[in-house]
Amino acid sequence: MPRARNDAVEIEFETFGDAGGEAVLLINGLGSQMTRWPEAFCAPLVARGLYPIRFDNRDTGLSTWCEGQSYTVDDMAADAAAVLEAAGKTRAHIVGVSMGGMIAQVFAAAYPAKTLSLTSIMSNTGNPDLPPPNVALLNTRPLDPADPGFIADTVARAEAIGSPGYPWPPGALAARARAEADRAFNPPGVRRQMDAVGATGDRRARLATITAPTMVLHGEADPLVPVAGGRDTAENIPGAELRIVPGMGHDLPPALYDIFIETISRAIERAHESAGMGA
């Protein structure tokens, strides 16, 4: 599988579809591997003539683990830019979920020429006046994969932040837990990613500079990042459209694929409309 390089950091990535299509850069959330954008999710984007690119953030999956090092969300946005370049693309529709939404926001602000559109999902602005993320759901250390209780514990964690209106198929979360543990398991990296988010602070001034057509998607039932974060994101990005989904929590079960893809497609449509008006 190809790898991109940003200084000493190597980023594992994968592409789908025809490289001639417009790129959709998919950015993961805290501690989640690129497989959280499953092939079944990428396939409908390919069917629309798009070129999805997914990757492991630093400290996750098969990308570089940054032991003993600190970094920022800006560094992670630079990783994303390196992936885009390694994939042979100069611009992309930028999509990020949770922490990935924060990275996507910073990317759109820092690299406007590389950003065709922005879709920020279940994220926030870093505004200190917002209800804070419920980090109690994240702070307990996960069990080791060798522990007999690992699968049940991991499933329980996923269900605690999941979407009450969009449940997972039976056994799907258990299968995902095992597959992810077999691929990579790096709890200290999650802590370093949390520190990077904490060090970024209030991003509202940077969001105000974003010029790309933007969609903001958030679950009304999100127990991890309250829906106020989505509203604040839309209010601080000029021209952003907000979609709040009842029954959606803080995850991407198959039952939500269509809503996510429709929202990304709307961002792309807006980018095309904007380019047409400017022609």
Buried (B, 14 or more C-beta within 10 A) or exposed (E): EEBBBBEEBBBBBBBBBEEEBBBBBBBBBBBBBBBBBBEEBBBBBBEBEBBBBBBBBBBBBBBBBBEEEEBBBBBBBBBBBBBBBBBEBEBBBBBBBBBBBBBBBBBBBBBEEBBBBBBBBBBBBBBEEBEEBBEEEBEEEBBEBEEEEBBEBBBEBBBBBBBEBBBBEEEBBBEBBBEBBEEBBBEEBBBBBBEBBEEBEBBBEBBEEBBBBBBBBBBBBBBBBBBBBBBBBBBBBEEBBBBBBEBBBBBBBBBBBEBBBEBBBBBBEBBBEBEEEEE
